[in-house]
Amino acid sequence: MSDKQNALPNGDLAPYYFHQGTNFTAYRFLGAHRTETEHGLAYSFRVWAPTAKAVSVKLYTTGSDGETGAKALSAHPMTPDINGTWVV
């Protein structure tokens, strides 16, 4: 097993090693991650919740003028991935 394969955030081996308890870089697979797409910046979020019936991420946004404080709240339901992992 190489560290590079173990650390792939979207690779097939990251969840496999995570469930074996040998993925020592799970932070690269789980949590929030910023990526660039053809449409600009995008964010993904992955969490391990094997017994959950539903999981959502709540997003607070601020005003466009940069003033502080929560202006809007939106919930983004996550979809179950493999072996108890949820992703949005």
QUITAUR-V914161 format. One line per field, one symbol per residue. psi: psi as a letter, one per 30 degrees, with the letter a starting at -180 (. if undefined). Layout:
psi=???
This chain:
psi=kleeeffjeglffeeeeeffggjghfffelakkklklfgaklklkkkjifgkfkklkkkklllfggllkkekkkkjklkkbkhgkkk.
